Amino acid sequence: MKTWNTIFAISLFLIACSNKQPRTKIRVSTITESVYASGIVKAQKQYTVFATVNGILKKIYVTEGDHVKKGDPLFLIENQTSGLNTENARLALDLSSQNVKTNSNRLKEFEVALNLAKERLQNDSSMYFRQKNLWSQNIGTMVDLEQRQLGFESSRTNYLAALSRYRQAKFQFKTEYQQAKNNLKITKEIESNYTVRSETDGLVYDILKEQGELVTTQGPIAVLGKSANFIMELQVDEYDIVKTRVGKKVLVTMDSYKGQVFDAEISKIYPIMNERSRTFTVEAVFTNQPKELYPNLTLEANIIIQTKKNVLVIPREYLMDEQYIFTDQDKKEKIKVKTGLMDYKYVEIQSGADSTQYVYKP
C-alpha cells in the first residue's frame, strides 16, 4: 500500500512539473537596434572596363595583378579603316600645308589687284568731284561731267568686286587649312578610341577577354580598381533604409575571417531602389580594415541604429501581439506594455511592467 502511495505522489509531482509554464524575469540590460545587410567587398574606385567601339581584340597590354597609371593603354582593338582614315587626313593636311605657300602667292595677287582698284577709284573719284565742282561754276561741258561720273562709278564697282574676291579667297584658304587640321584631329580621336586606357591609378583585377575575341560596347573586358583601399557595397531592405544614415556605425563579419568582427561606417547611400530586389545600395568604409582583402568577398553587416543602456528587456518570444505579456502562469490576464527598441533577440519594455515581475511564454 505504501508503494502505491509513493507512486501516486510521484505522478502528481510530475504532472505539476509538466504543467509549469516557461517563465523569465524582466531584467535590466543594454539593447541595440540594428539593421541587417548583406554585401560584397569592392576595391575603391573599382570599375568595369568597356570598349567604346566594336572590333577584334588585337593586343592585350596588361595581365591580372599589374599596377597601372591613369591613361596607361590596356587593350588595342583592331580597325584598319580607322587607320586609313587617319592616314588620309594626314595626307590632306600635308597637301593643305603645301598649298598655304601657293595660296599665299595667289592671295598677294588678289591684294595687288585690290590695291590697283583702290588707287583707280581714288583717282577717278578725285577727277569726278573736281569736274563736278567746275560744272557748278559753269566750267566745262555736261559730257565731261558724265564721263567723269561714269569712270568713278565703274572704278567703285571694280574696287568692290576686287575687295570681295580678296576676302573670299582669304577666307577660303584659311578655311581649307583649318578643315584639314580638324579632320586629322577627328580621325585621331576616333582612332584613339580603339586603344582602351585606364581611367584610374590602380590594379588590374580581372581580364575578361582573350586576344582575337570580338569585343563590343556592351560587353565588359576587364575590372580595375585601387589596390590598397576597399569599400563595402551593402544591400539594405526598403523597410530599413529610412533608419540608415551616413556616418552610422557598422559591424561586419566575413567568412574569410571567421569569428572576427570589423568596424566600419556608412559613407554613401544611393537614392534609388533596385525594383527587382527591393533594396537600396549603401556603401561603407572600414575603420579597421583587415590586412588582406579581395574584390567580391561576401560579408554580412549590422548597421547600428541606436543603443540604450540600463533598460528593461525581455526575450522577444515572451511578447504577444507586439504589446502584451503574461505575468501569471495560467495566462488568464494579459498586461499591456509599451515597447521600445528591439533587436533580433530582445525587446525593450518602456512601461507597464517592472524588474520585479516574471513573464510567461505565450
Contacts in CASP RR format, 6 or more apart in sequence:
PFRMAT RR
TARGET T0000
AUTHOR 0000-0000-0000
METHOD contacts of the structure
MODEL  1
MKTWNTIFAISLFLIACSNKQPRTKIRVSTITESVYASGIVKAQKQYTVF
ATVNGILKKIYVTEGDHVKKGDPLFLIENQTSGLNTENARLALDLSSQNV
KTNSNRLKEFEVALNLAKERLQNDSSMYFRQKNLWSQNIGTMVDLEQRQL
GFESSRTNYLAALSRYRQAKFQFKTEYQQAKNNLKITKEIESNYTVRSET
DGLVYDILKEQGELVTTQGPIAVLGKSANFIMELQVDEYDIVKTRVGKKV
LVTMDSYKGQVFDAEISKIYPIMNERSRTFTVEAVFTNQPKELYPNLTLE
ANIIIQTKKNVLVIPREYLMDEQYIFTDQDKKEKIKVKTGLMDYKYVEIQ
SGADSTQYVYKP
20 329 0 8 1.000
21 329 0 8 1.000
21 331 0 8 1.000
21 360 0 8 1.000
21 361 0 8 1.000
22 360 0 8 1.000
22 361 0 8 1.000
23 329 0 8 1.000
23 358 0 8 1.000
23 359 0 8 1.000
23 360 0 8 1.000
23 361 0 8 1.000
24 314 0 8 1.000
24 315 0 8 1.000
24 318 0 8 1.000
24 358 0 8 1.000
24 359 0 8 1.000
24 361 0 8 1.000
25 355 0 8 1.000
25 357 0 8 1.000
25 358 0 8 1.000
25 359 0 8 1.000
26 312 0 8 1.000
26 313 0 8 1.000
26 314 0 8 1.000
26 349 0 8 1.000
26 353 0 8 1.000
26 354 0 8 1.000
26 355 0 8 1.000
26 356 0 8 1.000
26 357 0 8 1.000
26 358 0 8 1.000
26 359 0 8 1.000
27 312 0 8 1.000
27 313 0 8 1.000
27 314 0 8 1.000
27 355 0 8 1.000
28 310 0 8 1.000
28 311 0 8 1.000
28 312 0 8 1.000
28 313 0 8 1.000
28 355 0 8 1.000
29 311 0 8 1.000
29 313 0 8 1.000
29 346 0 8 1.000
30 307 0 8 1.000
30 308 0 8 1.000
30 309 0 8 1.000
30 310 0 8 1.000
30 311 0 8 1.000
31 307 0 8 1.000
31 308 0 8 1.000
31 311 0 8 1.000
31 313 0 8 1.000
31 341 0 8 1.000
31 342 0 8 1.000
31 343 0 8 1.000
31 346 0 8 1.000
31 347 0 8 1.000
31 348 0 8 1.000
32 304 0 8 1.000
32 306 0 8 1.000
32 307 0 8 1.000
32 308 0 8 1.000
32 341 0 8 1.000
32 343 0 8 1.000
33 304 0 8 1.000
33 305 0 8 1.000
33 306 0 8 1.000
33 307 0 8 1.000
33 341 0 8 1.000
33 342 0 8 1.000
33 343 0 8 1.000
34 251 0 8 1.000
34 302 0 8 1.000
34 303 0 8 1.000
34 304 0 8 1.000
34 305 0 8 1.000
34 343 0 8 1.000
35 236 0 8 1.000
35 237 0 8 1.000
35 240 0 8 1.000
35 243 0 8 1.000
35 244 0 8 1.000
35 302 0 8 1.000
35 303 0 8 1.000
35 305 0 8 1.000
36 240 0 8 1.000
36 300 0 8 1.000
36 301 0 8 1.000
36 302 0 8 1.000
36 303 0 8 1.000
37 234 0 8 1.000
37 235 0 8 1.000
37 236 0 8 1.000
37 237 0 8 1.000
37 240 0 8 1.000
37 282 0 8 1.000
37 300 0 8 1.000
37 301 0 8 1.000
37 302 0 8 1.000
37 303 0 8 1.000
38 234 0 8 1.000
38 235 0 8 1.000
38 298 0 8 1.000
38 299 0 8 1.000
38 300 0 8 1.000
38 301 0 8 1.000
39 232 0 8 1.000
39 233 0 8 1.000
39 234 0 8 1.000
39 235 0 8 1.000
39 298 0 8 1.000
39 299 0 8 1.000
39 300 0 8 1.000
39 301 0 8 1.000
40 232 0 8 1.000
40 233 0 8 1.000
40 295 0 8 1.000
40 296 0 8 1.000
40 297 0 8 1.000
40 298 0 8 1.000
40 299 0 8 1.000
41 230 0 8 1.000
41 231 0 8 1.000
41 232 0 8 1.000
41 233 0 8 1.000
41 254 0 8 1.000
41 293 0 8 1.000
41 294 0 8 1.000
41 295 0 8 1.000
41 296 0 8 1.000
41 297 0 8 1.000
41 299 0 8 1.000
42 230 0 8 1.000
42 231 0 8 1.000
42 232 0 8 1.000
42 233 0 8 1.000
42 295 0 8 1.000
42 296 0 8 1.000
43 203 0 8 1.000
43 205 0 8 1.000
43 225 0 8 1.000
43 226 0 8 1.000
43 227 0 8 1.000
43 229 0 8 1.000
43 230 0 8 1.000
43 231 0 8 1.000
43 295 0 8 1.000
44 225 0 8 1.000
44 226 0 8 1.000
44 229 0 8 1.000
44 230 0 8 1.000
44 231 0 8 1.000
45 200 0 8 1.000
45 202 0 8 1.000
45 225 0 8 1.000
45 226 0 8 1.000
46 205 0 8 1.000
46 223 0 8 1.000
46 224 0 8 1.000
46 225 0 8 1.000
46 226 0 8 1.000
46 295 0 8 1.000
47 199 0 8 1.000
47 200 0 8 1.000
47 223 0 8 1.000
47 224 0 8 1.000
47 225 0 8 1.000
48 220 0 8 1.000
48 222 0 8 1.000
48 223 0 8 1.000
49 74 0 8 1.000
49 75 0 8 1.000
49 196 0 8 1.000
49 220 0 8 1.000
49 221 0 8 1.000
49 222 0 8 1.000
49 223 0 8 1.000
49 224 0 8 1.000
50 217 0 8 1.000
50 218 0 8 1.000
50 219 0 8 1.000
50 220 0 8 1.000
50 221 0 8 1.000
51 75 0 8 1.000
51 77 0 8 1.000
51 196 0 8 1.000
51 215 0 8 1.000
51 216 0 8 1.000
51 217 0 8 1.000
51 219 0 8 1.000
51 221 0 8 1.000
52 193 0 8 1.000
52 196 0 8 1.000
52 217 0 8 1.000
53 77 0 8 1.000
53 79 0 8 1.000
53 193 0 8 1.000
53 194 0 8 1.000
53 217 0 8 1.000
54 77 0 8 1.000
54 214 0 8 1.000
54 215 0 8 1.000
54 216 0 8 1.000
54 217 0 8 1.000
55 77 0 8 1.000
55 78 0 8 1.000
55 79 0 8 1.000
55 214 0 8 1.000
55 215 0 8 1.000
55 216 0 8 1.000
56 77 0 8 1.000
56 78 0 8 1.000
56 212 0 8 1.000
56 213 0 8 1.000
56 214 0 8 1.000
56 215 0 8 1.000
57 75 0 8 1.000
57 76 0 8 1.000
57 77 0 8 1.000
57 78 0 8 1.000
57 209 0 8 1.000
57 210 0 8 1.000
57 211 0 8 1.000
57 212 0 8 1.000
57 213 0 8 1.000
57 214 0 8 1.000
57 215 0 8 1.000
57 221 0 8 1.000
58 76 0 8 1.000
58 77 0 8 1.000
58 78 0 8 1.000
58 211 0 8 1.000
58 212 0 8 1.000
59 75 0 8 1.000
59 76 0 8 1.000
59 211 0 8 1.000
60 74 0 8 1.000
60 75 0 8 1.000
60 207 0 8 1.000
60 209 0 8 1.000
60 210 0 8 1.000
60 211 0 8 1.000
61 72 0 8 1.000
61 73 0 8 1.000
61 74 0 8 1.000
61 75 0 8 1.000
61 76 0 8 1.000
62 68 0 8 1.000
62 72 0 8 1.000
62 74 0 8 1.000
62 204 0 8 1.000
62 207 0 8 1.000
62 222 0 8 1.000
63 204 0 8 1.000
63 207 0 8 1.000
64 204 0 8 1.000
64 205 0 8 1.000
64 206 0 8 1.000
64 207 0 8 1.000
65 203 0 8 1.000
65 204 0 8 1.000
65 205 0 8 1.000
66 203 0 8 1.000
66 204 0 8 1.000
67 202 0 8 1.000
67 203 0 8 1.000
67 204 0 8 1.000
67 227 0 8 1.000
68 74 0 8 1.000
68 198 0 8 1.000
68 201 0 8 1.000
68 202 0 8 1.000
68 203 0 8 1.000
68 204 0 8 1.000
68 224 0 8 1.000
69 198 0 8 1.000
69 201 0 8 1.000
69 202 0 8 1.000
70 198 0 8 1.000
70 199 0 8 1.000
70 200 0 8 1.000
70 201 0 8 1.000
71 197 0 8 1.000
71 198 0 8 1.000
71 199 0 8 1.000
72 197 0 8 1.000
72 198 0 8 1.000
73 195 0 8 1.000
73 196 0 8 1.000
73 197 0 8 1.000
74 196 0 8 1.000
74 197 0 8 1.000
74 198 0 8 1.000
74 204 0 8 1.000
74 222 0 8 1.000
75 195 0 8 1.000
75 196 0 8 1.000
75 209 0 8 1.000
75 215 0 8 1.000
75 221 0 8 1.000
75 222 0 8 1.000
76 194 0 8 1.000
76 195 0 8 1.000
76 196 0 8 1.000
77 194 0 8 1.000
77 195 0 8 1.000
77 196 0 8 1.000
77 215 0 8 1.000
78 194 0 8 1.000
79 191 0 8 1.000
79 194 0 8 1.000
82 187 0 8 1.000
82 190 0 8 1.000
82 191 0 8 1.000
82 194 0 8 1.000
83 187 0 8 1.000
83 191 0 8 1.000
85 187 0 8 1.000
85 190 0 8 1.000
85 191 0 8 1.000
86 184 0 8 1.000
86 187 0 8 1.000
86 188 0 8 1.000
86 190 0 8 1.000
86 191 0 8 1.000
88 187 0 8 1.000
89 180 0 8 1.000
89 183 0 8 1.000
89 184 0 8 1.000
89 186 0 8 1.000
89 187 0 8 1.000
89 188 0 8 1.000
90 184 0 8 1.000
92 180 0 8 1.000
92 183 0 8 1.000
92 184 0 8 1.000
93 180 0 8 1.000
93 181 0 8 1.000
93 183 0 8 1.000
93 184 0 8 1.000
95 180 0 8 1.000
96 176 0 8 1.000
96 177 0 8 1.000
96 179 0 8 1.000
96 180 0 8 1.000
96 181 0 8 1.000
97 177 0 8 1.000
97 180 0 8 1.000
99 173 0 8 1.000
99 176 0 8 1.000
99 177 0 8 1.000
100 173 0 8 1.000
100 177 0 8 1.000
103 169 0 8 1.000
103 173 0 8 1.000
103 176 0 8 1.000
104 173 0 8 1.000
106 169 0 8 1.000
106 173 0 8 1.000
107 166 0 8 1.000
107 169 0 8 1.000
107 170 0 8 1.000
107 173 0 8 1.000
110 162 0 8 1.000
110 165 0 8 1.000
110 166 0 8 1.000
110 169 0 8 1.000
110 170 0 8 1.000
111 166 0 8 1.000
113 162 0 8 1.000
113 165 0 8 1.000
113 166 0 8 1.000
114 159 0 8 1.000
114 162 0 8 1.000
114 163 0 8 1.000
114 165 0 8 1.000
114 166 0 8 1.000
116 162 0 8 1.000
117 155 0 8 1.000
117 158 0 8 1.000
117 159 0 8 1.000
117 161 0 8 1.000
117 162 0 8 1.000
117 163 0 8 1.000
118 159 0 8 1.000
118 162 0 8 1.000
120 155 0 8 1.000
120 158 0 8 1.000
120 159 0 8 1.000
121 152 0 8 1.000
121 155 0 8 1.000
121 156 0 8 1.000
121 158 0 8 1.000
121 159 0 8 1.000
123 155 0 8 1.000
124 148 0 8 1.000
124 151 0 8 1.000
124 152 0 8 1.000
124 154 0 8 1.000
124 155 0 8 1.000
124 156 0 8 1.000
125 152 0 8 1.000
125 155 0 8 1.000
125 156 0 8 1.000
127 148 0 8 1.000
127 152 0 8 1.000
128 148 0 8 1.000
128 149 0 8 1.000
128 151 0 8 1.000
128 152 0 8 1.000
130 148 0 8 1.000
131 140 0 8 1.000
131 144 0 8 1.000
131 145 0 8 1.000
131 148 0 8 1.000
132 145 0 8 1.000
132 148 0 8 1.000
132 149 0 8 1.000
134 140 0 8 1.000
135 142 0 8 1.000
135 144 0 8 1.000
135 145 0 8 1.000
196 221 0 8 1.000
198 224 0 8 1.000
199 224 0 8 1.000
200 224 0 8 1.000
200 225 0 8 1.000
200 226 0 8 1.000
201 226 0 8 1.000
202 224 0 8 1.000
202 225 0 8 1.000
202 226 0 8 1.000
202 227 0 8 1.000
203 224 0 8 1.000
203 225 0 8 1.000
203 226 0 8 1.000
203 227 0 8 1.000
204 222 0 8 1.000
204 223 0 8 1.000
204 224 0 8 1.000
205 223 0 8 1.000
205 224 0 8 1.000
205 225 0 8 1.000
205 295 0 8 1.000
206 222 0 8 1.000
206 223 0 8 1.000
207 221 0 8 1.000
207 222 0 8 1.000
208 220 0 8 1.000
208 221 0 8 1.000
208 222 0 8 1.000
208 223 0 8 1.000
209 215 0 8 1.000
209 221 0 8 1.000
209 222 0 8 1.000
215 221 0 8 1.000
223 295 0 8 1.000
230 286 0 8 1.000
230 289 0 8 1.000
230 293 0 8 1.000
230 295 0 8 1.000
231 267 0 8 1.000
231 283 0 8 1.000
231 284 0 8 1.000
231 285 0 8 1.000
232 250 0 8 1.000
232 252 0 8 1.000
232 264 0 8 1.000
232 283 0 8 1.000
232 284 0 8 1.000
232 285 0 8 1.000
232 286 0 8 1.000
232 299 0 8 1.000
232 301 0 8 1.000
233 281 0 8 1.000
233 282 0 8 1.000
233 283 0 8 1.000
234 250 0 8 1.000
234 281 0 8 1.000
234 282 0 8 1.000
234 283 0 8 1.000
234 284 0 8 1.000
234 301 0 8 1.000
234 303 0 8 1.000
235 274 0 8 1.000
235 277 0 8 1.000
235 279 0 8 1.000
235 280 0 8 1.000
235 281 0 8 1.000
235 282 0 8 1.000
236 244 0 8 1.000
236 279 0 8 1.000
236 280 0 8 1.000
236 281 0 8 1.000
236 282 0 8 1.000
236 303 0 8 1.000
237 278 0 8 1.000
237 279 0 8 1.000
238 273 0 8 1.000
238 278 0 8 1.000
238 279 0 8 1.000
238 280 0 8 1.000
240 303 0 8 1.000
241 269 0 8 1.000
241 273 0 8 1.000
241 280 0 8 1.000
241 282 0 8 1.000
243 303 0 8 1.000
243 305 0 8 1.000
244 266 0 8 1.000
244 269 0 8 1.000
244 280 0 8 1.000
244 282 0 8 1.000
244 303 0 8 1.000
244 305 0 8 1.000
245 266 0 8 1.000
245 269 0 8 1.000
246 266 0 8 1.000
246 267 0 8 1.000
246 268 0 8 1.000
246 269 0 8 1.000
247 265 0 8 1.000
247 266 0 8 1.000
247 267 0 8 1.000
248 265 0 8 1.000
248 266 0 8 1.000
248 303 0 8 1.000
248 304 0 8 1.000
248 305 0 8 1.000
249 263 0 8 1.000
249 264 0 8 1.000
249 265 0 8 1.000
249 303 0 8 1.000
249 304 0 8 1.000
250 263 0 8 1.000
250 264 0 8 1.000
250 265 0 8 1.000
250 266 0 8 1.000
250 284 0 8 1.000
250 301 0 8 1.000
250 302 0 8 1.000
250 303 0 8 1.000
250 304 0 8 1.000
251 261 0 8 1.000
251 262 0 8 1.000
251 263 0 8 1.000
251 264 0 8 1.000
251 301 0 8 1.000
251 302 0 8 1.000
251 304 0 8 1.000
252 261 0 8 1.000
252 262 0 8 1.000
252 263 0 8 1.000
252 264 0 8 1.000
252 284 0 8 1.000
252 286 0 8 1.000
252 299 0 8 1.000
252 300 0 8 1.000
252 301 0 8 1.000
253 259 0 8 1.000
253 260 0 8 1.000
253 261 0 8 1.000
253 262 0 8 1.000
253 299 0 8 1.000
253 300 0 8 1.000
253 301 0 8 1.000
254 260 0 8 1.000
254 262 0 8 1.000
254 290 0 8 1.000
254 297 0 8 1.000
254 298 0 8 1.000
254 299 0 8 1.000
254 300 0 8 1.000
255 297 0 8 1.000
255 298 0 8 1.000
256 290 0 8 1.000
256 297 0 8 1.000
257 290 0 8 1.000
260 290 0 8 1.000
262 286 0 8 1.000
262 288 0 8 1.000
262 289 0 8 1.000
262 290 0 8 1.000
263 286 0 8 1.000
263 287 0 8 1.000
263 288 0 8 1.000
264 284 0 8 1.000
264 285 0 8 1.000
264 286 0 8 1.000
264 287 0 8 1.000
264 301 0 8 1.000
265 284 0 8 1.000
265 285 0 8 1.000
265 287 0 8 1.000
266 282 0 8 1.000
266 283 0 8 1.000
266 284 0 8 1.000
266 303 0 8 1.000
267 283 0 8 1.000
267 284 0 8 1.000
267 285 0 8 1.000
268 282 0 8 1.000
268 283 0 8 1.000
269 280 0 8 1.000
269 282 0 8 1.000
269 283 0 8 1.000
270 280 0 8 1.000
270 281 0 8 1.000
270 282 0 8 1.000
270 283 0 8 1.000
272 280 0 8 1.000
273 279 0 8 1.000
273 280 0 8 1.000
274 280 0 8 1.000
274 281 0 8 1.000
282 303 0 8 1.000
284 301 0 8 1.000
306 341 0 8 1.000
308 341 0 8 1.000
308 348 0 8 1.000
311 341 0 8 1.000
311 348 0 8 1.000
311 349 0 8 1.000
311 350 0 8 1.000
312 348 0 8 1.000
312 349 0 8 1.000
312 350 0 8 1.000
312 353 0 8 1.000
312 354 0 8 1.000
312 355 0 8 1.000
313 346 0 8 1.000
313 347 0 8 1.000
313 348 0 8 1.000
313 349 0 8 1.000
314 325 0 8 1.000
314 346 0 8 1.000
314 347 0 8 1.000
314 349 0 8 1.000
314 359 0 8 1.000
315 345 0 8 1.000
315 346 0 8 1.000
315 347 0 8 1.000
316 342 0 8 1.000
316 344 0 8 1.000
316 345 0 8 1.000
316 346 0 8 1.000
316 347 0 8 1.000
317 361 0 8 1.000
317 362 0 8 1.000
318 325 0 8 1.000
318 359 0 8 1.000
318 360 0 8 1.000
318 361 0 8 1.000
318 362 0 8 1.000
319 325 0 8 1.000
319 337 0 8 1.000
319 339 0 8 1.000
319 347 0 8 1.000
320 326 0 8 1.000
320 334 0 8 1.000
320 362 0 8 1.000
322 339 0 8 1.000
323 336 0 8 1.000
323 337 0 8 1.000
323 338 0 8 1.000
323 339 0 8 1.000
324 334 0 8 1.000
324 335 0 8 1.000
324 336 0 8 1.000
324 337 0 8 1.000
325 334 0 8 1.000
325 335 0 8 1.000
325 337 0 8 1.000
325 349 0 8 1.000
325 353 0 8 1.000
325 359 0 8 1.000
326 333 0 8 1.000
326 334 0 8 1.000
326 335 0 8 1.000
326 359 0 8 1.000
326 360 0 8 1.000
326 361 0 8 1.000
326 362 0 8 1.000
327 333 0 8 1.000
327 335 0 8 1.000
327 353 0 8 1.000
327 357 0 8 1.000
327 358 0 8 1.000
327 359 0 8 1.000
327 360 0 8 1.000
328 360 0 8 1.000
329 360 0 8 1.000
331 360 0 8 1.000
331 362 0 8 1.000
335 352 0 8 1.000
335 353 0 8 1.000
336 352 0 8 1.000
337 349 0 8 1.000
337 350 0 8 1.000
337 351 0 8 1.000
337 352 0 8 1.000
337 353 0 8 1.000
338 349 0 8 1.000
338 350 0 8 1.000
338 351 0 8 1.000
338 352 0 8 1.000
339 347 0 8 1.000
339 348 0 8 1.000
339 349 0 8 1.000
339 350 0 8 1.000
340 347 0 8 1.000
340 348 0 8 1.000
340 349 0 8 1.000
340 350 0 8 1.000
341 347 0 8 1.000
341 348 0 8 1.000
342 348 0 8 1.000
353 359 0 8 1.000
END
